[in-house]
Every structure is written in C-alpha cells, then in structure tokens.
Amino acid sequence: MEAIINLLSWLFLLSGGLFCITGMIGLIRFPDLFTRLHGASVTDTLGAGFIVIGLILQSGFTLVTAKLIIIMGLILLTSPVATHALAQAALHAGILPKLDNDETGGHIAGEDE
C-alpha cells in the first residue's frame, strides 16, 4: 500500500511541476495580458494544487496534512479571484483583448501609435 501511495504522490508532484512549467512558458509566449493571465491562473490553480496534493500524500495523516489542506483551500479561493480582479482592472484601464483580426493589437483604447 505504501508503494501505491508513493507512486500516486510522485505522479501528482510531477504533473504539478509540468503544469507550472507550461504556465511559465505561457507567460512568456502568449501575446497579450489576458491570455497571459489565463496561463498564470492555470499555473496557480492546477500546478500548485497538484503539488499540494502530492505533498499531502507524502506527509500522511499528520498536522502537516491539515496545514496543507488549509493552504490548498486558500490557493483555490484566492487565485481565481486575483486573476479576475487583474482582468477587470485591465479592462477598466482601457486595455483591450487582442483578437486575430483586430488592428488595435490589444493596445489601450483611444491611443494613437
């Protein structure tokens, strides 16, 4: 049974690391603020969530597990809210999402180049 828990734990840790790496690549490669926010939110929610689940499986039934569950709950509650607040602030500031057929290219509305 311990071998299965270790295997599941490492599976969660590796998949969480993979999500963090792909989110980092998304932050570098995506063209505008809104798609970069999507990459960041996936990294926060799935990457950190999978890593915390893997750590919970590694720690067993201890006080550390309770602390990790609290941390995971905080991540799951605050990360989407922060991403939404950043997107709303960008829209309020006049930054437009970049569309494929858009000439503005995601620039601030009303600005000339």
C-alpha positions as CSV (number, residue, x, y, z in Angstrom):
1,M,0.0,0.0,0.0
2,E,2.9,2.4,0.8
3,A,4.3,1.9,-2.7
4,I,1.0,2.8,-4.3
5,I,0.8,6.0,-2.2
6,N,4.3,6.9,-3.1
7,L,3.6,6.3,-6.8
8,L,0.4,8.5,-6.6
9,S,2.3,11.2,-4.7
10,W,5.1,11.4,-7.3
11,L,2.5,11.3,-10.1
12,F,0.8,14.4,-8.6
13,L,4.1,16.1,-7.9
14,L,5.4,15.6,-11.4
15,S,2.1,16.6,-13.0
16,G,2.0,19.7,-10.8
17,G,5.5,20.6,-11.9
18,L,4.5,20.0,-15.5
19,F,1.6,22.4,-15.2
20,C,3.9,25.0,-13.6
21,I,6.4,24.7,-16.4
22,T,3.7,25.0,-19.1
23,G,2.2,28.0,-17.3
24,M,5.6,29.7,-17.2
25,I,6.0,29.1,-21.0
26,G,2.6,30.5,-21.5
27,L,3.5,33.7,-19.6
28,I,6.5,34.1,-21.9
29,R,4.9,33.1,-25.2
30,F,1.3,34.4,-25.1
31,P,0.7,37.7,-27.0
32,D,-1.3,39.8,-24.6
33,L,-2.3,40.4,-21.0
34,F,-5.5,38.4,-21.0
35,T,-4.0,35.2,-22.4
36,R,-1.1,35.6,-20.1
37,L,-3.5,35.8,-17.2
38,H,-5.0,32.5,-18.3
39,G,-1.6,30.9,-18.2
40,A,-0.9,32.3,-14.7
41,S,-4.3,31.1,-13.4
42,V,-3.8,27.6,-14.7
43,T,-0.3,27.5,-13.1
44,D,-1.7,28.7,-9.7
45,T,-4.7,26.5,-9.6
46,L,-3.7,23.2,-11.2
47,G,0.1,23.3,-10.7
48,A,0.1,24.4,-7.1
49,G,-3.0,22.2,-6.4
50,F,-1.4,19.1,-7.7
51,I,1.8,19.8,-5.9
52,V,0.0,20.3,-2.6
53,I,-2.0,17.0,-3.2
54,G,1.3,15.2,-3.8
55,L,2.7,16.7,-0.6
56,I,-0.4,15.6,1.3
57,L,0.1,12.1,0.2
58,Q,3.7,12.2,1.2
59,S,3.0,13.6,4.7
60,G,0.4,11.0,5.7
61,F,-2.1,11.7,8.4
62,T,-0.4,14.4,10.4
63,L,-0.8,18.0,11.4
64,V,1.2,18.9,8.3
65,T,-1.7,17.5,6.2
66,A,-4.2,19.8,7.9
67,K,-1.9,22.8,7.2
68,L,-1.5,21.7,3.5
69,I,-5.3,21.4,3.2
70,I,-5.7,24.9,4.5
71,I,-3.0,26.2,2.1
72,M,-4.8,24.4,-0.8
73,G,-8.1,26.0,0.1
74,L,-6.5,29.4,0.2
75,I,-4.9,28.9,-3.2
76,L,-8.2,27.6,-4.7
77,L,-10.1,30.6,-3.3
78,T,-7.7,33.5,-3.9
79,S,-6.0,32.6,-7.3
80,P,-9.2,32.8,-9.5
81,V,-10.3,35.9,-7.6
82,A,-7.0,37.7,-8.1
83,T,-6.9,36.7,-11.8
84,H,-10.4,38.1,-12.3
85,A,-9.6,41.3,-10.5
86,L,-6.5,41.8,-12.6
87,A,-8.5,41.3,-15.8
88,Q,-11.2,43.7,-14.7
89,A,-8.6,46.3,-13.7
90,A,-7.0,46.0,-17.2
91,L,-10.4,46.4,-18.9
92,H,-11.2,49.4,-16.7
93,A,-7.8,50.9,-17.7
94,G,-8.8,50.5,-21.3
95,I,-6.5,47.6,-22.3
96,L,-8.4,45.6,-24.9
97,P,-8.0,41.8,-25.6
98,K,-6.1,41.1,-28.7
99,L,-8.1,39.4,-31.4
100,D,-6.8,37.7,-34.5
101,N,-8.4,40.2,-36.9
102,D,-8.0,43.2,-34.6
103,E,-5.9,46.2,-35.8
104,T,-5.5,47.6,-32.2
105,G,-3.4,44.6,-31.2
106,G,-4.6,44.9,-27.6
107,H,-3.4,48.4,-27.1
108,I,-5.1,51.0,-24.9
109,A,-8.3,52.3,-26.4
110,G,-8.1,55.8,-27.7
111,E,-4.3,55.9,-28.1
112,D,-2.6,56.5,-31.4
113,E,0.6,54.7,-32.4
